[in-house]
Amino acid sequence: MRLSRRALLAATTAAASVTSTPPASAARPGRRRTGFENLAASGYEQLRGRRIGIVTNPTGVTRNVQHIVDVMHADERVNLGAVFGPEHGFRGTAQAGGSEGRYDDPATGLPVYDTYLKSGQALADVFTASAVDTVVFDIQDVGARFYTYIWTLYDCMEAAQLAGKRFVVLDRPNPVTGRAALGPVLHREFASFVGRQPVSQAHGMTVAELARLFNGEFLTTPVPLDTVLMTGWRRSEFYDDWDLPWVPPSPNMPTPDTALVYSGTCLFEGTNLSEGRGTTRPFELLGAEGLDGRWAAAANELGLPGVHFREAYFAPTFSKFQGKTIGGVQIHVHDRPAYDPVRTGVALLVTARQTWSGFAWRADNWIDKLTGSSRVRTMIDAGAGTDEVVAGWQEELSAFRRMRKNYLLYR
């Protein structure tokens, strides 16, 4: 397939880091490094002579769980001038839909700027005020289009271009593998902070690959981009294959198991059912008052690959149904490579509606923002089954997969 002009440009801007930081295909067996580890091993070559600002959160840690901001601040080879905090904040003290605001970090004295819900010129002004010339991004993603950190990446790339800044992405593993893109693709008229551009619901990419995709396809003017790649990552690997510490990227993403199901079961945020917030298993536990064992039975009858459903009862400590005992299901994934989280999420919506008369969408049709169009909602309301709903997005998904191939960096 011939690359577009934008794809060629993105490939050119990433070329230096591809050469200096070899992808997985060039790694020695057993030698695995994150983007930050490769950056540090190079003596911070890509940052030499630059005044740096870092977009990061609690996941920006080394293998021995030191935060990279603390490490780089203590290293005389790095001129670190600012930190930029996303949703939940740099140190991670805020819940969903919150941030930490502007403050000076007590540990380092560095100014911390709030990027949450800022974009375009407003965010460019933040970068200008920080007096940095290079913006570095290092946040652990979970592989789902509606997880907001990838749109923080997009917004920061756009703002860096407007402010005349260079942009560097430090890569980390996609915890649910990079094997395939899955699910519906966002329609632009449904764009929001849970989806700025036409990307599939589970994108199957790393943040460095997404940065190249954004630069090559979606940004009106590409930003000067460098990507510091991982060594040793293969697209078939799950997070625990890497023996890295898991730091929750957000308060309701406590384990890699949560990330595994999230790209499907986050759809329940768009319904009147609990998506398990306020429990120890968010997005694995789903339920509502009035639901019982019929839902798990109906879901199990579908024979979905790689997953079983257990009748479950739980009482969320916050969010929907706080303090009330409700019924529903717990998802148990027994074959991760066979499991399709997006098909499973749709199947659970279909069977919940079939087995519970109280089922309803959120009044603001948030489900349309999550799925990227009104199609999933209207098809389910019309009585469509799982296979019919999934068939509805295959053409647009195929087109996204073809585009995605141009930006993949690892085997």
C-alpha positions in Angstrom: 0.0 0.0 0.0 1.4 3.4 -0.9 1.7 5.9 1.9 -0.2 9.2 1.8 1.8 12.5 2.0 0.9 12.7 5.6 2.0 9.2 6.3 5.3 9.8 4.7 5.8 13.0 6.7 5.0 11.1 10.0 7.4 8.4 9.1 10.1 10.9 8.4 9.6 12.8 11.7 9.8 9.4 13.6 12.9 8.2 11.7 15.5 9.4 14.1 14.0 7.6 17.0 13.4 4.4 15.0 17.1 4.4 14.2 18.4 5.3 17.6 15.9 3.2 19.6 15.3 -0.1 17.7 11.9 -1.7 17.6 11.1 -5.1 18.9 12.2 -6.9 15.8 15.8 -5.8 16.5 15.9 -6.6 20.2 17.9 -9.3 21.8 15.8 -12.1 23.3 14.7 -11.2 26.8 15.9 -7.6 26.6 12.9 -5.3 27.2 12.9 -1.6 27.7 10.2 1.1 27.8 10.7 4.3 25.9 11.9 6.0 29.0 14.4 3.3 29.7 15.8 3.6 26.2 15.9 7.4 26.6 17.8 7.2 29.9 20.2 4.6 28.4 21.0 7.0 25.6 22.0 9.7 28.1 18.8 11.6 27.2 20.2 12.1 23.7 16.8 13.3 22.3 16.5 16.0 25.0 20.1 17.3 24.9 20.2 21.1 24.9 16.4 21.4 25.4 14.2 22.9 28.1 11.7 20.1 28.8 8.1 20.0 30.0 6.5 16.6 30.7 2.9 15.5 30.2 2.6 12.6 32.7 0.7 11.1 35.6 1.4 8.4 38.3 2.1 5.8 35.5 5.2 7.6 34.4 7.5 5.4 36.5 10.6 3.4 36.1 10.8 -0.4 36.6 11.6 0.2 40.3 8.6 2.6 40.6 10.5 5.8 40.8 8.6 8.6 39.0 10.4 9.8 35.9 9.9 13.4 36.9 11.8 12.7 40.1 14.5 10.8 38.2 15.0 13.5 35.5 14.8 16.4 38.0 17.7 14.9 39.9 19.8 14.3 36.7 22.0 17.2 35.7 21.9 16.1 32.0 18.2 17.1 31.8 16.9 20.6 31.9 13.4 19.9 33.3 11.3 23.1 33.6 7.6 22.1 34.0 5.1 19.3 34.4 1.7 19.1 32.7 -1.1 17.1 34.5 -4.0 15.4 32.6 -7.4 14.2 33.9 -6.9 12.9 37.5 -3.8 15.0 37.8 0.0 14.6 37.7 0.2 12.8 41.1 -3.3 11.2 40.6 -5.3 12.7 43.4 -8.5 13.6 41.4 -11.4 11.3 40.6 -13.0 10.8 37.1 -13.8 14.2 35.6 -11.4 16.1 37.8 -7.8 17.4 37.9 -5.4 19.0 40.3 -5.2 22.5 38.9 -2.1 24.7 38.9 0.4 24.3 41.7 4.1 23.8 42.5 5.1 20.1 43.1 6.2 19.8 46.7 8.7 17.0 45.9 10.6 18.9 43.1 9.5 22.5 43.3 8.5 22.3 39.6 5.5 24.2 38.3 2.6 21.8 37.5 0.2 23.1 34.9 -3.3 21.6 34.3 -4.1 20.4 30.8 -7.5 18.8 31.5 -10.3 20.1 29.2 -7.8 22.5 27.6 -7.1 22.3 23.9 -6.1 24.4 20.9 -4.8 27.9 21.6 -5.8 27.8 25.3 -3.4 24.8 25.8 -0.8 26.3 23.5 -0.8 29.4 25.8 -0.1 27.0 28.7 2.9 25.6 26.9 4.1 29.2 26.1 3.7 30.3 29.7 5.8 27.3 30.9 8.8 28.6 28.8 9.7 25.1 27.7 10.8 24.3 24.1 10.1 20.6 24.1 7.0 18.8 25.4 7.5 15.1 26.4 4.6 12.7 26.8 4.8 9.6 29.0 1.5 8.1 30.2 0.3 4.5 30.3 -2.7 4.0 28.0 -5.2 1.1 28.2 -6.0 0.6 24.5 -9.5 2.1 24.3 -10.6 5.1 22.2 -12.6 6.6 25.0 -9.8 6.6 27.6 -9.0 10.3 27.6 -5.2 10.1 27.8 -4.8 9.5 24.1 -6.8 12.6 23.4 -4.6 14.5 25.9 -1.8 13.3 23.6 -3.7 14.6 20.5 -4.5 17.9 22.1 -1.0 18.4 23.4 0.5 17.6 19.9 -1.9 20.2 18.3 -1.1 22.8 21.0 2.7 22.2 20.8 2.5 22.8 17.1 0.6 26.1 17.7 3.1 27.1 20.3 6.1 26.2 18.2 7.3 23.4 20.4 9.0 20.1 19.6 7.1 17.0 20.8 8.6 13.7 22.1 6.6 10.5 22.9 8.1 7.9 25.2 6.4 4.6 24.3 4.9 2.0 26.7 3.1 -1.3 26.0 -0.5 -1.5 25.0 -1.6 -3.7 28.0 -4.2 -5.6 26.0 -1.9 -6.3 23.0 -1.5 -4.6 19.7 -2.9 -7.4 17.6 -5.9 -5.9 16.1 -8.2 -2.9 16.0 -11.8 -3.7 17.1 -15.2 -2.1 17.2 -16.9 0.8 15.6 -15.0 3.8 14.3 -15.9 7.3 15.6 -18.0 9.5 13.3 -16.7 13.0 13.4 -20.1 14.6 14.3 -19.9 12.7 17.6 -16.4 13.9 18.5 -15.7 14.8 22.1 -13.0 14.4 24.7 -13.7 10.6 24.7 -13.0 10.6 21.0 -11.6 13.5 18.9 -11.0 11.6 15.6 -12.1 8.5 13.6 -10.4 5.8 15.6 -11.8 2.3 16.4 -13.1 1.6 19.8 -10.2 -0.7 20.7 -7.3 0.7 18.6 -4.6 -1.9 19.1 -1.8 0.6 19.0 0.9 2.1 21.3 0.9 5.8 22.2 3.9 6.3 19.9 2.0 4.7 17.0 -1.0 6.8 17.8 1.1 9.9 17.8 2.4 9.1 14.3 -1.2 8.4 13.2 -2.4 11.7 14.6 0.5 13.6 12.9 0.0 11.8 9.6 -3.8 11.8 9.3 -5.6 14.2 11.7 -3.5 17.3 12.6 -4.0 20.1 10.1 -0.3 21.0 10.5 2.0 18.2 11.9 4.1 18.9 14.9 7.9 18.2 14.9 7.7 14.7 16.4 10.2 12.3 17.9 9.2 8.9 19.2 11.4 6.9 21.6 10.4 3.3 21.1 10.4 0.3 23.3 12.8 -2.6 22.9 11.5 -6.1 22.9 7.7 -5.5 22.7 5.7 -7.8 20.5 2.1 -7.1 19.4 0.8 -10.4 20.9 2.0 -9.6 24.5 -0.3 -8.7 27.4 0.9 -6.4 30.1 2.0 -9.1 32.5 4.2 -10.6 29.8 6.5 -7.6 30.5 7.0 -7.9 34.2 6.4 -4.2 34.7 4.8 -2.7 37.8 1.2 -1.8 37.2 0.3 1.7 38.4 -3.4 2.5 38.0 -3.6 5.0 35.2 -6.8 6.3 36.8 -8.7 5.5 40.1 -11.1 3.0 38.4 -8.4 1.1 36.4 -6.9 -0.8 39.3 -5.4 -3.8 37.4 -4.5 -5.0 33.9 -7.6 -7.2 34.1 -9.7 -4.0 34.2 -8.0 -2.8 31.0 -8.7 -6.1 29.4 -12.5 -5.6 29.6 -12.7 -1.8 29.6 -13.0 -1.2 25.8 -16.3 -3.2 25.9 -17.8 -2.7 29.4 -17.2 1.1 29.6 -20.2 1.2 27.3 -22.3 0.7 30.5 -21.4 4.3 31.4 -24.0 5.2 28.8 -26.8 3.2 30.5 -28.6 3.3 33.9 -26.7 0.2 35.0 -23.7 0.4 37.3 -20.4 -0.2 35.5 -18.8 -1.3 38.8 -17.4 2.0 39.9 -17.3 1.9 43.7 -16.3 -1.7 43.8 -13.0 -3.5 43.8 -13.7 -4.8 40.3 -14.8 -1.8 38.2 -15.9 -2.7 34.6 -15.8 -6.4 35.5 -18.9 -6.1 37.7 -22.0 -4.7 36.1 -25.5 -4.5 37.5 -28.6 -2.7 38.7 -31.6 -3.0 41.1 -33.9 -5.6 39.7 -31.4 -7.6 37.8 -30.9 -11.3 38.7 -29.4 -14.5 37.4 -31.3 -14.4 34.1 -28.8 -11.9 32.7 -25.7 -14.1 33.3 -27.6 -17.1 31.9 -28.6 -15.3 28.7 -25.0 -14.0 28.2 -23.5 -17.5 28.7 -25.9 -19.0 26.2 -24.3 -16.9 23.5 -21.1 -18.9 23.8 -18.8 -15.9 23.4 -15.2 -16.9 23.0 -12.8 -16.6 25.9 -15.3 -15.5 28.6 -17.8 -16.7 31.2 -20.4 -14.7 33.1 -21.1 -15.2 36.8 -24.3 -14.1 38.5 -23.1 -11.5 41.0 -24.5 -9.2 43.7 -22.6 -6.2 45.1 -23.1 -2.8 46.8 -21.1 0.1 45.2 -19.5 2.5 47.7 -19.9 5.4 45.3 -21.3 6.3 41.9 -24.5 4.6 40.7 -26.5 2.7 43.3 -24.2 3.9 46.1 -24.8 1.8 49.2 -27.5 -0.4 47.6 -27.1 -4.1 47.0 -27.7 -4.8 43.3 -27.7 -7.8 41.0 -25.8 -8.4 37.8 -22.8 -10.2 36.3 -19.1 -10.5 36.8 -17.0 -11.1 33.7 -14.4 -13.9 33.9 -12.0 -14.0 31.0 -10.5 -17.5 30.7 -8.8 -17.2 27.3 -7.4 -13.8 26.7 -6.2 -14.2 23.0 -9.7 -15.5 22.0 -11.6 -12.8 24.0 -13.2 -9.9 22.0 -14.0 -7.1 24.5 -16.1 -5.0 22.2 -18.3 -7.8 20.9 -18.7 -8.9 24.5 -19.7 -5.4 25.6 -22.3 -5.2 22.9 -23.6 -8.7 23.8 -24.0 -7.6 27.4 -26.0 -4.6 26.4 -28.3 -6.7 24.1 -28.9 -9.3 26.8 -29.4 -6.7 29.6 -32.1 -5.1 27.6 -33.7 -8.5 26.8 -33.7 -9.7 30.4 -34.4 -6.5 32.4 -37.4 -4.3 31.8 -35.8 -1.4 33.6 -33.0 -1.1 31.1 -32.5 2.5 29.8 -29.9 4.6 28.1 -28.5 7.6 29.8 -30.7 10.6 29.0 -28.0 12.5 27.2 -27.3 9.6 24.9 -23.7 9.3 26.2 -23.6 5.9 24.6 -23.4 7.6 21.2 -20.2 9.4 22.3 -18.7 6.2 23.6 -19.5 4.1 20.5 -18.9 7.0 18.1 -22.3 7.2 16.5 -26.0 6.6 17.2 -25.9 3.3 15.3 -25.3 0.9 18.2 -28.0 2.5 20.3 -30.6 2.6 17.6 -29.9 -1.0 16.4 -30.2 -2.4 19.9 -33.4 -0.4 20.5 -34.8 -1.9 17.2 -34.2 -5.4 18.5 -30.9 -6.3 16.7 -28.8 -9.1 18.0 -25.1 -9.0 18.8 -24.0 -10.3 15.4 -26.1 -7.8 13.5 -24.8 -4.9 15.5 -21.2 -6.0 15.1 -21.7 -6.4 11.3 -22.8 -2.8 11.1 -19.3 -1.4 11.7 -17.2 -3.9 9.7 -16.8 -1.7 6.6 -15.5 1.4 8.5 -13.3 -0.8 10.7 -11.7 -2.4 7.7 -10.9 1.1 6.4 -9.4 2.1 9.7 -7.3 -1.1 9.8 -5.8 -0.3 6.4 -4.9 3.2 7.5 -3.5 2.0 10.9 -1.0 -0.3 9.2 0.9 2.7 7.9 1.8 3.7 11.4 2.7 0.5 13.2 6.2 0.3 14.6 6.5 -3.2 16.1 6.0 -6.8 14.9 
